[in-house]
């Protein structure tokens, strides 16, 4: 079996059905997931981090 390369993934607004499945799948692969959303969310999962912000171009550039 091939060794998986750990990825760092940035998602915008994962609150829908598709985003939820994508996030869960990435965490099962032990990837690091950062999510930007308008809600004030937190996670106890070590590979998941939420950022409360509007996904504007200015935010994404910084």
Backbone as a printed PyTorch tensor [residue, N CA C, xyz], in Angstrom:
tensor([[[  0.8410,  -1.1840,   0.0000],
         [  0.0000,   0.0000,   0.0000],
         [  0.8830,   1.2430,   0.0000]],

        [[  0.5330,   2.2290,  -0.8090],
         [  1.3050,   3.4590,  -0.8960],
         [  1.1080,   4.3180,   0.3500]],

        [[  2.1690,   5.0140,   0.7270],
         [  2.0860,   5.9190,   1.8570],
         [  1.4250,   7.2170,   1.4140]],

        [[  0.4770,   7.6860,   2.1980],
         [ -0.2490,   8.9160,   1.8770],
         [  0.5610,  10.1360,   2.3080]],

        [[  0.5030,  11.1810,   1.5060],
         [  1.1640,  12.4340,   1.8420],
         [  0.1490,  13.3080,   2.5700]],

        [[  0.5220,  13.7780,   3.7600],
         [ -0.3680,  14.6280,   4.5450],
         [ -0.4780,  15.9930,   3.8670]],

        [[ -1.7350,  16.4530,   3.6810],
         [ -1.9940,  17.7190,   3.0080],
         [ -2.5300,  18.7440,   3.9960]],

        [[ -2.3510,  20.0160,   3.6530],
         [ -2.9760,  21.1220,   4.3600],
         [ -4.0260,  21.6930,   3.4260]],

        [[ -5.2860,  21.6520,   3.8590],
         [ -6.4070,  22.0330,   3.0020],
         [ -7.1480,  23.2080,   3.6280]],

        [[ -7.5020,  24.1870,   2.8090],
         [ -8.2390,  25.3610,   3.2470],
         [ -9.6020,  25.3470,   2.5770]],

        [[-10.6740,  25.2830,   3.3720],
         [-12.0350,  25.2580,   2.8370],
         [-12.7630,  26.5400,   3.2100]],

        [[-13.6470,  26.9680,   2.3380],
         [-14.4840,  28.1360,   2.6080],
         [-15.9170,  27.6470,   2.7910]],

        [[-16.4930,  27.9470,   3.9620],
         [-17.9050,  27.6460,   4.2650],
         [-18.2420,  26.1740,   4.0870]],

        [[-17.8110,  25.3440,   5.0210],
         [-18.0390,  23.9070,   4.9130],
         [-19.3810,  23.4710,   5.4900]],

        [[-20.2630,  24.3980,   5.8070],
         [-21.4990,  24.0890,   6.5150],
         [-22.5140,  23.2550,   5.7500]],

        [[-22.4090,  23.1550,   4.4490],
         [-23.3760,  22.3880,   3.6630],
         [-23.0480,  20.9050,   3.6260]],

        [[-23.8740,  20.1680,   2.9310],
         [-23.7050,  18.7150,   2.8390],
         [-22.3720,  18.3420,   2.2050]],

        [[-22.0520,  18.9370,   1.0890],
         [-20.8040,  18.6120,   0.3970],
         [-19.5840,  18.9640,   1.2540]],

        [[-19.5950,  20.1540,   1.8400],
         [-18.4800,  20.5680,   2.6720],
         [-18.2760,  19.6790,   3.8820]],

        [[-19.3760,  19.2230,   4.4720],
         [-19.2940,  18.3310,   5.6270],
         [-18.6340,  17.0120,   5.2370]],

        [[-19.0520,  16.4250,   4.1160],
         [-18.4620,  15.1680,   3.6610],
         [-16.9860,  15.3310,   3.2890]],

        [[-16.6610,  16.4280,   2.6420],
         [-15.2660,  16.6770,   2.2650],
         [-14.4050,  16.8060,   3.5180]],

        [[-14.8750,  17.5750,   4.4940],
         [-14.1250,  17.7570,   5.7360],
         [-13.9140,  16.4300,   6.4510]],

        [[-14.9690,  15.6460,   6.5970],
         [-14.8540,  14.3490,   7.2740],
         [-13.8760,  13.4290,   6.5470]],

        [[-13.9340,  13.4240,   5.2250],
         [-13.0230,  12.5810,   4.4460],
         [-11.5740,  13.0010,   4.6080]],

        [[-11.3250,  14.3040,   4.5880],
         [ -9.9610,  14.7990,   4.7550],
         [ -9.4230,  14.4740,   6.1450]],

        [[-10.2680,  14.5930,   7.1550],
         [ -9.8270,  14.2730,   8.5140],
         [ -9.5550,  12.7800,   8.6740]],

        [[-10.3340,  11.9380,   7.9930],
         [-10.0670,  10.4880,   8.0280],
         [ -8.7050,  10.1700,   7.4170]],

        [[ -8.2920,  10.9640,   6.4390],
         [ -6.9770,  10.7900,   5.8120],
         [ -5.8650,  11.4430,   6.6300]],

        [[ -6.2430,  12.0450,   7.7700],
         [ -5.3220,  12.7150,   8.6870],
         [ -4.6920,  13.9740,   8.0900]],

        [[ -5.4010,  14.6040,   7.1400],
         [ -4.9480,  15.8810,   6.5870],
         [ -5.2790,  17.0030,   7.5690]],

        [[ -4.5550,  18.1140,   7.4760],
         [ -4.8570,  19.3050,   8.2570],
         [ -5.8910,  20.1190,   7.4960]],

        [[ -6.9770,  20.4990,   8.1720],
         [ -8.0720,  21.2250,   7.5290],
         [ -8.2990,  22.5440,   8.2600]],

        [[ -8.2570,  23.6340,   7.5130],
         [ -8.5800,  24.9680,   8.0270],
         [ -9.8370,  25.4280,   7.3030]],

        [[-10.8050,  25.9310,   8.0680],
         [-12.0920,  26.3270,   7.4940],
         [-12.3940,  27.7700,   7.8600]],

        [[-12.7670,  28.5510,   6.8650],
         [-13.2160,  29.9160,   7.1030],
         [-14.7370,  29.9240,   6.9780]],

        [[-15.4110,  30.4800,   7.9950],
         [-16.8670,  30.5450,   7.9640],
         [-17.3440,  31.7260,   8.7980]],

        [[-18.5900,  32.0950,   8.6360],
         [-19.1440,  33.2260,   9.3670],
         [-19.5690,  32.8500,  10.7820]],

        [[-19.8030,  31.5720,  11.0180],
         [-20.2150,  31.1060,  12.3450],
         [-19.0050,  31.0140,  13.2730]],

        [[-19.2700,  31.1460,  14.5490],
         [-18.2170,  31.0390,  15.5570],
         [-18.1240,  29.5760,  15.9860]],

        [[-17.3090,  28.7890,  15.2860],
         [-17.1950,  27.3540,  15.5500],
         [-15.8490,  27.0250,  16.1610]],

        [[-15.8280,  25.9260,  16.9050],
         [-14.5890,  25.4010,  17.4670],
         [-14.6010,  23.8900,  17.3020]],

        [[-13.4210,  23.3070,  17.3310],
         [-13.3050,  21.8650,  17.2160],
         [-12.2470,  21.3610,  18.1810]],

        [[-12.4800,  20.1720,  18.7040],
         [-11.4890,  19.5120,  19.5550],
         [-10.5530,  18.6280,  18.7330]],

        [[-10.8150,  18.5110,  17.4430],
         [ -9.9800,  17.6770,  16.5740],
         [ -8.6650,  18.4060,  16.3140]],

        [[ -7.5550,  17.7330,  16.5470],
         [ -6.2350,  18.3860,  16.4130],
         [ -5.9040,  18.8090,  14.9890]],

        [[ -6.5580,  18.2270,  13.9860],
         [ -6.2650,  18.5570,  12.5880],
         [ -7.2770,  19.5220,  11.9790]],

        [[ -8.1800,  20.0600,  12.8060],
         [ -9.2360,  20.9310,  12.2890],
         [ -9.2100,  22.2730,  13.0130]],

        [[ -9.1800,  23.3510,  12.2330],
         [ -9.1760,  24.6990,  12.8040],
         [-10.1700,  25.5670,  12.0360]],

        [[-10.9780,  26.3170,  12.7960],
         [-11.9500,  27.2390,  12.2120],
         [-11.4590,  28.6780,  12.3270]],

        [[-11.7610,  29.4720,  11.3220],
         [-11.4890,  30.9040,  11.3330],
         [-12.8100,  31.6200,  11.0890]],

        [[-13.2390,  32.4370,  12.0460],
         [-14.4740,  33.1910,  11.8640],
         [-14.1360,  34.4640,  11.0990]],

        [[-14.5830,  34.5250,   9.8560],
         [-14.2870,  35.6770,   9.0110],
         [-15.1230,  35.6000,   7.7460]],

        [[-15.1690,  36.7120,   7.0450],
         [-15.7850,  36.7700,   5.7280],
         [-14.6790,  36.4180,   4.7280]],

        [[-14.9610,  35.5570,   3.8000],
         [-13.9570,  35.0870,   2.8410],
         [-13.7210,  36.1240,   1.7480]],

        [[-13.2970,  37.2950,   2.1400],
         [-13.0130,  38.3440,   1.1760],
         [-11.6030,  38.1510,   0.5940]],

        [[-11.3470,  38.7900,  -0.5060],
         [-10.0070,  38.6990,  -1.1180],
         [ -8.9480,  39.2690,  -0.1900]],

        [[ -9.2800,  40.3180,   0.5400],
         [ -8.3080,  40.8990,   1.4830],
         [ -7.9300,  39.8940,   2.5680]],

        [[ -8.9180,  39.1680,   3.1010],
         [ -8.6290,  38.1570,   4.1230],
         [ -7.7670,  37.0390,   3.5470]],

        [[ -8.1170,  36.5820,   2.3630],
         [ -7.4050,  35.4580,   1.7630],
         [ -5.9700,  35.8140,   1.3750]],

        [[ -5.7230,  37.0530,   1.0720],
         [ -4.3610,  37.4830,   0.7130],
         [ -3.4350,  37.5030,   1.9050]],

        [[ -3.9840,  37.7060,   3.0970],
         [ -3.1670,  37.7830,   4.3160],
         [ -3.0020,  36.4490,   4.8790]]])
